[in-house]
């Protein structure tokens, strides 16, 4: 992750319409699949400073895994393991829920990371992933944030299957942002790029875009339309 972006991540996560809308969407998906009594141990991979951990606590005992120790503040260190999702991560128990929210695109070998997730998830556990969708929507934002790829539903499903998971649900979201992303890509091709990075929009604009995203999720979001993000839910393959 770009160092300056990492320093601004808390403000973006807590206030930017995209992060607020994504958290609401993911939380509703998890709540719809939560077993009675919760998931038990929960792992949020690529958790940054653990900003989603409190939200996950309603579903079980949440802890985080973050490869970049610079993102973890001292007061959160007790709940966050610093390191990658590989053989160096050796938890004492398996997890009933693993979340990977816009993490896989940062990992060079995503298949290896998912294979390790398969080894540390409970046999009846749930894996919830979000990733950026469609390589055609690649913009300087992806470059700035060290993304390796954007995904299609089929490509991510194939990687998950190879890692030992069965896909239960896969859907695109942020449908309304596809055309603006294409426009940004076209403008960058003509005008070039800058490294200004993401900013929280003015309050009225920020509120309107969050409202639009949440309306989409609750209404036409179930339609099989392209989106700039992809959410996939999977379980370990049995047998």
Secondary structure, DSSP 8 states (H G I E B T S, - for coil): --HHHHHHHHHHHHH-HHHHHHHHHHHHHHHHH--TT--EEEEEET-TTTTTHHHHGGGEEEEEEES-GGG--GGGGGGEEES-SSTT---SS-EEEEEEES-GGG-S-HHHHHHHHHHHEEEEEEEEEEEEB-GGG--HHHHHTT----B-HHHHHHHHHHTTEEEEEEEEE-TTHHHHHHHHHHHHHHH-----------HHHHHHHHHHHHHHHHTGGGSS---SEEEEEEEE---
